[in-house]
Amino acid sequence: MVSRIMLPRIYTDTSVIGGCFDDEFQEASRRLFEKFNVGEAIIVLSDLTLLELQGAPENVRAVLNGVPDAFLEEVIFSAEAAELAERYIASGVVGAASRADARHIATATVHHVTVLVSWNFRHIVNLSRIHRYNSVNIRYGYPMLEIRTPREVVDYE
C-alpha cells in the first residue's frame, strides 16, 4: 500500500456523496468511493459538508460508512476560509447567494487539498469560475486549487 502521506487528499462536496444515487453521476461517484474505501485516496470532508449531510436521506449519509477512519480527514471552515470566501464574492467569482459554494472552495484551498470534486457545474466545476477562484487565490497568496468532477479523478482501466 502507498504511504498515507503520498495519497491524494480529495475534498468531496455533498453533490458527490448524493451522486452515488443519481443515474447520471453514480458510476463515477461510486468509483471514487471505492478509492476511499480501499485506501487509494483520502476523502477530505469539511464541517460544512457534514452539516449539509444532516438533512440528507439515510442512504446518502451511509455512503461514508464504508470509508475507513484512516482514509477520512475532517477539516473545519475557519475564519481564514471565511475571509477567503468573502474575497471570492467581493471579486465577483460568485454572488452572495452562492456563499456556501464559495465556503467549500475556500475551505479546500486553505487546507491545501490535492483536488476538490463536485457535480456542481454552475458555481464550482466551471472553467471560467475555476480560473477566477484561482486568480483570487494567487492574489492573496494561496495555491491554485484543482477542481474536477469525480469522472476526472477515477481510473477507467
N, C-alpha and C positions, 0 to 999 in steps of 0.2 A: 504494500500500500504506500502511496505517496505521503510524505510528511504533511501533517495538518498545516504547517507553516507555508507550504508550497501550493495548497489548494486554492482555487479561485473562491473568493468571497462574493456571493451573489445576493445583492439586495433585492428582495422579492416583494412586490406590492400585492395588494389584495386581489387585483384583477387576475393575477396568475394563479392564485390559490383557487379562486372561483372558476377559473378557466378549466380546471380539471373536470368540470361537469358541463361544459359548453361544447356543443358539437363542433364548432369551428376551431376551438382552441385546445380541446382536451388532449389530443395526441402529443403536442409539444409540451404542454403543461405537465402531463404525467411523466413524460420522458425526463423533464427537468427534475421532478421529484424523485425519480429513480436514481438520478445522480446524487441527490442529497442523501437518500436512504442507504445507498451503498458506500458513501464516503468519498465520492469523486469530486465533491464541491461542498462548500459551507453555505447554508442558507442564512442570510442576514435578515432578521426581522426587527423592525422598529416598534417602539411602543405605539406609534401611530397605526401601524398595520394591525397589531394585536387588538387595539381598541376598535378599529373598523370591523374586525372579525367577530367581535362580541355579538353583533346583530345578525351574523350570517347563519344560515341553516347548519344544523349539526354535522351533516355530511361534509360540508365545506370546512368547518373547523377541524374535523377529524383528519383531514389531509396531512396535517402537521404531526399527527401521532406516529407516523412511520419513520420520522426523521430522528435518528439517534442524537442524544444531547451533545455528543462530541462533535456533531456536524451542524449544530444550530447555534447561532450567535445572536443575542438580543442587544440592540443598541437603543439609545434614548434620543428623543428630539430635545436638543439642548438650546440654551439661549443663543449660542453661536449659530446653530442651524436656523433658529427663528429669525435672526438678523439677516442671514443669507437669503432665506425665503422672501423676506420683505424687499431685499435688493432685487430679486428676480421680478417681483411685482412692480417696484418703482421703475425698473428698466423696461417694463412693458413686455417681458417674456410671456407672462400670463397675466390675466386680470385678477382682481381681488377675489372674485367668485371661485377661482381655481387655487386658492391659498393652500388647500390640502395637498394638491399635486406639487406645488412649489415646496412645501414642507418635506415631502418624501424625497424630492431631488436634493434639497439642502442637507437632509439627514444622511443620505447616501454619500454626498460629497464630503462632508466633514468627517465621516468615518472611513474615508479612503477605501471604499469597496472596489472590487475588480470591475463589476458591472452592475447596473440596475436593470431588472427585467420587468416589463409591464405589457399589458394589452391595451393600454390607454393611448390610442393613436392621436387623439385630439390635442391633449395637453402634455404628453410625455414622449412617446415614441413617434416623433415628428421631426424630420430633419431640420426644418427651419428653427423649431424651438430648441432642439438639441444644440445647434450652433449658438443660439442666443443664451441658453443656460451656461454653456461653456465659456462664452465671451464674458459673462458676469463672473464666473469662477476665476478665470485668469485675471480679470481686472482687480479682483480682491485677494489674489494670492493663493487661490485654491487650484488643485489639479483639474484637468479635464476629466469629465465623467463619461464613461462608456454607457450608453443607453440603448438597449436592444429588446427584441421580443424573445421569448423562450425559443422560438424556432431557430434563432441565430446563435444560440449558445449550447444547443444539444447536438449530439452526434447522430448522424444518419447512416451508419455503416451497416 
